[in-house]
Amino acid sequence: MSTADALPLRHHPAFRRFWLARVATAMAYQMTGVAVGWQVYERTGSALALGLIGLAQFLPALLLVLVTGQVADRFDRRRIARTCQWVQCVAALLLASGSAGGWLPVAGIYALIVLIGAARAFEMPTMQALLPALVPAGWLGRAVAASAAAMQTAIILGPALGGVIYVAGPAVVYTCAAAGFLVASLLVQGVRYETPPQRVREPLGLASLFAGIAYIRSRPVVLGAISLDLFAVLLGGATALLPIYARDILHAGPWALGLLRSAPAAGAIVLSVLLAYVPLQRHVGRIMFASVALFGVATIVFALSSSIPLSLGALFVLGAADMISVVIRGALVQLETPDAMRGRVSAVNSVFIGASNQLGEFESGLTAAWFGVVPAALLGGVGTLLVVALWMRWFPALRQRDRLTAAG
């Protein structure tokens, strides 16, 4: 596919608003994450307390998974996304007010993170299911890559900006994040459908509630791709430990934390932009396994590093490798799922993503409390390589998958 063929995507009005909304809401979320992580660690000095932040973000998605998918498939997805962004805006303003007034305890921070996590539990699958209705069907592969680029752009800018602004205090960071959530809601409000999504007509029952899980289980390639990403990032993710690495191992301040959190996204955005213009054509299964293995190796290098440049380089490679598996997984899920089921399937997918990220942060904090920071990160990288070896054996259909689109 030539570069010229990819150009219309950036000029598509609905996709452009969608892309900017994803940047705004993800940037606001990342800024909030930097401020919360530094604030909690500053108050507690506990690796476990950092891990609990990830658990507070993940539990709402897990508990609400059967509800969020139903909502996304039965109601206007644009309205759902806007409502979620308003809720996150209010939570960020409460964090700002409590931090500025000194009345917000650590338990109160966790409570507001749970609220943000609940809003994101609805927002993430809704936005994933919304994308295919905004662009022509032939553009979906590139749109998934470009959408991933939006997320990574925010993950680069959000933590770096949040770390710099934190010098003025956490309340300022939270206020800026609230503004980002508000901007995202206004952008989503103006999105127009290319193809009106199909609504679920079947009555609500157990079969409908568990339809997303049943559908994924019936597709070994999709199940293998999602679960590979889940367990690899669950074991290999060291995001929760970055405040400790920044302060205690690299002996730096919040600015270093912002750079460390941005480095994986820098690698990811390079790959996502490349894949938006030069999409994967062949051997996607092998490429996915190779990229996850590289993710594990980069995690090991980061775990053993005591140098800021080497740590940033390892995280850059880690993010680039992860983006390849993200794009493959995202395209497989969307291209092989009927529109009327995309909300429920995306809800299950979001739980897997949340488990790999937020629950992975809890796992990292817990193992760091047990074994120490460096051994915990090192074990995560080794565990990722073990997962790759096992999944290549257990999911041969994924290993042998040649193209993103199904045969025929």
Salt bridges, closest charged atoms under 4 A:
ASP73 OD1 - ARG77 NH2 2.91
ASP73 OD2 - ARG344 NE 2.86
ASP76 OD2 - ARG78 NH2 3.15
GLU194 OE1 - HIS12 NE2 2.88
GLU202 OE2 - ARG344 NH1 3.56
ASP229 OD2 - ARG329 NH1 2.62
ASP248 OD1 - ARG247 NE 3.15
GLU336 OE2 - ARG401 NH2 2.79
ASP339 OD1 - ARG77 NH1 3.60
ASP339 OD1 - ARG342 NH1 3.12
ASP402 OD2 - ARG282 NE 2.45
ASP402 OD1 - HIS283 ND1 3.48
ASP402 OD2 - ARG403 NE 3.96
